[in-house]
């Protein structure tokens, strides 16, 4: 009954969208309605991996590489929902897969179109973006479905508990839910998902090939960014509205004691770079965007990173890092990128998207949780004043990343057991 009303709802949306499709023609709307796919059909019985957006695409990168090695005779296809996620996928994944496609909306007609086009033998969903229509249709077609690197934030958990019978119906077609932590698994079990379907296997983000930054690469980046060798750099990544002003205020105060310090600030939404530059100028700080720096080298105190795909490597330049989405109630972002470079990681009180990771990194001694801007200032001043403490904390952060590898092998074993014919 649930699927009947669900499909009826989407049918109404499709009917009302027809005039807009006719008016706007091809493009992203056409892709989201499954009206066009890349030329050349992938081989039948392939492995289909789906990632919602940037974070999920990044999580999926080691999985794609491992599956290519594990199943060399199988095509791998990859789908992404958001345009930003697709931009990262084109850079990191496209050359490694048979087809890269935009995931359409969950309307029954669109779902059938993409499944008929891809013809997978198994569907691997990375972290989030559970669409009942797609999962149900795959199950009816006998196509096995696995949730990998699953997580359930407190906010999602609250929404699941409002109508648990609907949530159970949504998860029922999934054959297996491989979760990041015991807490994530317990949340699914509490809403009535069968214990045989839920497994805790760890976070595959740890299993990325974390490439250290050599001296040559460091020099190249410093030259590219117009920074003198030996300059101390603080990188604050994936920031959100409400955080930048606090970070800039901390930076301004730190400059009194550490006048050579530079701040590289990377907003989660790069379209906000102009707004952040204005805030910097209000505070009397000389700021420049990365795009402007590409055209014209100029001096600055604050660099606003408004380019995609560079933050991960730029973390390697920092002597201290801050990961955003955590001073405001967004839930935080991936702490592993700065930690993998052996860089101390600071973050705010809101890390409900990465509960296990943030707590474990803190316990390992590689990260510090700060409650507000004032505590952030105190911690930053302490680390900038004590190179030995800073280096030790960075070493512990790197060891934390290495110690937690191995989830990917466990995921591969579950997929291998179910990818019949591989």
C-alpha positions in Angstrom: 0.0 0.0 0.0 2.9 2.4 0.9 4.4 1.9 -2.6 1.1 2.5 -4.3 0.6 5.9 -2.8 4.3 6.7 -3.1 4.2 6.0 -6.9 0.9 7.9 -7.2 2.6 10.9 -5.6 5.5 10.8 -8.1 3.1 10.3 -11.0 1.4 13.7 -10.1 4.8 15.4 -10.0 5.8 13.9 -13.3 2.6 15.2 -14.9 3.1 18.7 -13.6 6.8 18.7 -14.7 6.0 18.1 -18.4 5.5 21.8 -19.3 8.8 22.7 -17.6 10.7 20.0 -19.4 9.3 21.2 -22.8 10.2 24.8 -21.9 13.7 24.2 -20.6 14.7 21.4 -23.0 17.7 19.3 -22.3 20.1 19.7 -19.3 20.0 18.8 -15.7 16.2 18.6 -15.5 16.3 16.2 -18.4 18.9 14.0 -16.7 16.9 14.0 -13.4 13.9 12.8 -15.3 15.9 10.0 -17.0 15.3 11.3 -20.5 18.9 10.9 -21.6 21.8 8.7 -20.8 25.4 8.5 -22.0 26.0 6.7 -25.3 27.2 3.1 -25.0 25.4 0.7 -22.8 27.4 -0.9 -19.9 27.6 -4.6 -19.8 24.7 -6.5 -18.3 25.2 -7.7 -14.7 27.5 -4.9 -13.7 28.1 -3.5 -10.2 26.2 -0.2 -9.7 27.5 2.2 -7.1 25.5 5.3 -6.0 26.7 8.3 -4.1 24.6 11.3 -3.2 27.0 14.2 -3.2 30.6 15.3 -2.6 31.2 13.5 0.7 29.7 10.2 -0.5 31.7 10.4 -3.7 34.9 10.8 -1.7 33.9 7.8 0.4 33.3 5.7 -2.7 36.7 6.4 -4.4 38.6 3.6 -2.6 35.6 1.3 -3.1 35.6 1.8 -6.8 39.3 1.1 -7.0 39.0 -2.0 -4.9 36.1 -3.4 -6.9 38.0 -3.0 -10.1 40.8 -5.1 -8.7 38.5 -7.7 -7.1 36.2 -8.1 -10.1 38.3 -7.3 -13.2 35.7 -8.9 -15.5 32.8 -6.8 -14.3 31.8 -3.4 -15.5 31.3 -0.8 -12.7 28.8 2.0 -13.2 28.5 5.1 -10.9 25.7 7.5 -10.3 25.6 10.8 -8.4 22.6 12.9 -7.4 24.0 16.5 -7.0 25.9 18.6 -9.5 28.7 19.3 -7.1 29.1 15.6 -6.4 29.2 15.0 -10.2 32.0 17.5 -10.6 34.1 15.6 -8.1 33.1 12.2 -9.7 34.2 13.4 -13.1 37.7 14.2 -11.8 38.1 11.2 -9.5 35.9 8.3 -10.7 34.9 8.7 -14.4 38.1 7.2 -15.8 37.7 4.1 -13.6 34.1 3.2 -14.4 32.2 2.1 -17.5 29.4 4.7 -17.1 28.9 7.8 -15.0 25.3 9.0 -14.8 23.1 11.4 -12.9 20.7 9.6 -10.6 17.1 10.5 -11.6 14.3 11.3 -9.2 12.6 8.4 -7.5 9.5 8.3 -9.8 8.6 4.9 -11.0 9.0 5.7 -14.7 12.5 7.2 -14.1 13.5 4.3 -11.9 12.6 1.8 -14.6 14.4 3.8 -17.2 17.7 3.9 -15.4 17.6 0.2 -14.2 16.8 -0.9 -17.8 19.7 1.1 -19.0 22.3 -0.1 -16.5 21.1 -3.7 -16.0 23.1 -4.2 -12.8 23.5 -7.5 -10.8 24.1 -5.6 -7.6 23.4 -2.1 -6.3 25.7 -0.6 -3.7 24.4 2.6 -2.0 27.1 4.7 -0.2 26.1 6.2 3.1 22.7 8.0 2.4 20.1 8.9 -0.2 17.8 6.0 0.3 15.0 6.1 -2.4 12.2 3.7 -1.6 11.0 3.5 -5.2 14.4 2.5 -6.6 15.2 0.0 -3.8 11.8 -1.6 -4.1 12.1 -1.9 -7.9 15.5 -3.4 -7.7 14.3 -5.9 -5.2 11.4 -6.9 -7.4 13.8 -7.4 -10.3 15.9 -9.7 -8.1 18.8 -7.3 -8.0 20.6 -7.4 -4.7 21.0 -4.1 -2.8 23.6 -3.2 -0.1 24.0 -0.1 2.0 27.7 0.6 2.5 29.2 3.0 5.1 25.8 3.6 6.5 25.2 6.3 9.1 22.2 7.7 10.9 22.5 11.2 12.3 20.5 12.2 15.3 18.2 14.4 13.1 17.6 11.5 10.7 17.0 9.1 13.6 14.3 11.5 15.0 12.6 11.6 11.6 12.8 7.8 11.4 11.1 7.4 14.8 8.2 9.6 13.9 6.7 6.9 11.6 8.8 3.8 12.2 6.5 1.5 10.1 7.3 3.7 7.1 11.0 3.6 7.8 10.9 -0.2 8.2 9.1 -0.3 4.8 11.8 1.9 3.3 14.7 -0.3 4.5 12.9 -3.7 4.0 14.0 -4.2 0.4 17.7 -3.6 1.3 19.5 -7.0 1.8 22.2 -5.7 4.0 23.1 -2.5 5.9 26.8 -2.1 6.6 27.1 0.6 9.2 30.0 2.9 10.2 29.7 2.5 14.0 27.8 0.6 16.7 25.8 3.7 17.4 24.6 3.8 13.8 23.6 0.1 13.9 21.8 0.5 17.2 19.7 3.3 15.8 18.5 1.1 12.9 17.8 -1.7 15.3 15.7 0.6 17.5 13.3 1.4 14.7 12.8 -2.3 14.0 15.3 -3.2 11.3 16.1 -6.9 11.6 19.4 -7.7 13.4 20.4 -10.1 10.7 20.4 -7.2 8.2 22.5 -4.8 10.2 26.3 -5.2 10.5 28.9 -2.8 12.0 32.0 -2.9 9.7 33.7 0.6 10.2 34.2 3.5 8.0 35.7 3.0 4.5 36.8 6.6 4.5 39.8 5.4 6.5 40.9 3.2 3.6 41.6 5.9 1.1 45.1 5.9 -0.3 46.3 8.8 1.9 49.2 10.3 -0.1 51.7 12.2 2.1 52.8 15.6 1.0 56.4 15.6 -0.2 58.7 18.6 -0.1 58.5 19.2 -3.8 54.7 19.3 -3.8 54.7 21.5 -0.7 57.0 24.0 -2.5 54.8 23.9 -5.6 51.7 24.7 -3.6 53.4 27.5 -1.6 54.6 29.1 -4.8 51.2 28.7 -6.5 49.5 30.3 -3.5 52.0 33.1 -3.2 53.2 32.1 0.3 56.8 32.3 1.4 58.4 29.1 2.6 58.2 28.6 6.3 55.1 30.7 6.7 52.7 29.1 9.4 49.4 28.3 7.8 46.0 27.6 9.5 43.5 25.9 7.2 39.8 26.0 8.1 37.8 23.8 5.8 34.2 23.1 5.0 32.9 26.1 6.9 29.2 27.3 7.0 27.4 30.6 7.6 27.9 31.7 11.2 31.4 30.1 11.4 33.5 32.4 9.2 33.0 35.5 11.3 34.1 33.6 14.5 37.1 32.1 12.7 38.2 35.5 11.2 37.9 37.1 14.7 40.1 34.4 16.2 42.6 34.8 13.3 42.7 38.6 13.8 43.5 38.1 17.5 46.1 35.5 16.8 47.9 37.9 14.4 48.8 40.1 17.3 51.1 37.4 18.7 51.8 35.6 15.4 52.0 38.3 12.7 53.2 35.9 10.0 50.2 33.5 10.3 48.1 33.0 7.2 44.5 31.7 7.1 43.2 29.6 4.2 39.4 29.5 4.6 37.4 27.0 2.5 33.6 27.5 2.7 31.5 24.4 2.0 29.5 26.5 -0.5 32.1 28.2 -2.7 29.5 30.7 -4.0 29.7 32.4 -0.6 33.3 33.5 -1.2 32.3 37.1 -2.0 30.3 37.3 1.2 33.3 36.0 3.3 35.6 38.4 1.6 33.4 41.3 2.6 33.3 40.1 6.3 37.1 39.9 6.2 37.4 43.4 4.9 35.0 44.7 7.6 37.4 43.3 10.1 40.4 45.0 8.5 41.8 41.8 7.1 43.3 41.7 3.6 41.5 38.8 1.8 41.6 37.4 -1.7 39.8 34.5 -3.4 41.7 31.6 -5.0 40.1 32.4 -8.3 41.5 36.0 -8.2 44.9 34.6 -7.2 45.0 32.5 -10.3 44.7 35.6 -12.4 46.8 38.0 -10.4 49.3 37.3 -7.6 48.7 39.7 -4.8 49.5 39.9 -1.1 46.9 38.8 1.5 46.3 37.6 5.0 43.3 35.4 4.3 42.9 33.2 1.2 39.3 32.2 0.5 39.3 28.9 -1.4 36.6 29.1 -4.0 37.8 26.2 -6.2 36.6 22.6 -6.1 39.0 19.7 -5.4 41.9 21.6 -3.8 41.1 21.5 -0.1 42.2 18.0 0.5 45.8 18.7 -0.6 45.9 22.2 0.9 45.2 20.6 4.3 48.7 19.2 3.9 50.2 22.8 4.1 48.6 23.5 7.5 50.3 23.3 10.9 46.9 23.4 12.6 43.5 22.7 11.0 39.8 23.4 11.8 37.0 21.4 10.2 33.8 23.3 9.8 30.1 22.6 10.1 30.9 22.1 13.8 30.6 25.5 15.4 27.1 25.7 14.1 24.6 22.8 14.3 25.3 21.3 10.9 26.9 18.2 12.2 30.5 18.5 11.1 32.5 17.2 8.2 35.2 14.6 7.5 38.1 14.9 10.0 40.3 12.4 8.2 41.7 14.7 5.5 43.8 16.9 7.8 44.5 14.1 10.2 46.0 12.0 7.4 48.7 14.6 6.9 49.7 14.5 10.6 48.0 17.8 11.3 46.2 18.6 14.6 42.5 18.8 14.0 40.2 21.2 15.9 36.4 21.2 15.6 33.4 22.6 17.3 30.7 21.0 19.5 28.4 19.9 16.7 29.7 16.7 15.2 26.6 14.4 15.1 27.4 13.4 11.5 30.7 12.0 12.7 30.1 11.1 16.3 32.4 8.0 16.5 35.1 9.6 14.4 35.3 12.8 16.4 35.2 11.1 19.8 37.8 8.5 18.8 40.1 11.1 17.3 39.9 13.2 20.5 40.6 10.1 22.7 43.6 9.3 20.5 45.0 12.7 21.2 44.9 13.9 17.6 41.9 16.2 17.8 40.4 18.8 20.1 36.8 19.8 20.5 36.2 23.5 21.2 32.9 24.9 22.5 33.1 28.4 21.0 35.4 31.0 19.4 37.0 31.9 22.7 38.1 28.3 23.4 39.2 28.0 19.8 41.4 31.1 20.3 43.0 29.6 23.4 43.7 26.2 21.8 45.1 27.8 18.6 47.4 30.1 20.7 48.6 27.1 22.7 49.4 25.0 19.6 51.1 27.9 17.8 53.2 28.6 20.9 54.3 25.0 21.4 55.7 23.2 18.3 56.5 20.1 20.3 52.9 19.7 21.5 51.7 20.5 18.0 53.9 17.9 16.3 53.0 15.2 18.9 49.3 15.9 18.3 49.8 15.7 14.6 51.6 12.3 14.9 48.8 10.9 17.0 46.2 12.1 14.4 48.1 10.3 11.6 48.4 7.1 13.7 44.7 7.2 14.4 44.0 7.2 10.6 46.3 4.2 10.0 45.0 2.3 13.0 41.4 2.3 11.8 41.9 1.0 8.3 40.3 -2.3 7.2 36.6 -1.6 6.7 37.0 -1.8 3.0 38.1 -5.4 3.0 35.1 -6.3 5.1 32.8 -4.5 2.6 34.4 -6.4 -0.3 33.8 -9.7 1.4 30.1 -9.0 1.8 29.8 -7.8 -1.8 31.7 -10.8 -3.1 29.3 -13.2 -1.3 26.3 -11.5 -3.0 27.6 -10.6 -6.4 26.8 -14.0 -7.9 28.4 -14.6 -11.2 31.4 -12.5 -10.4 
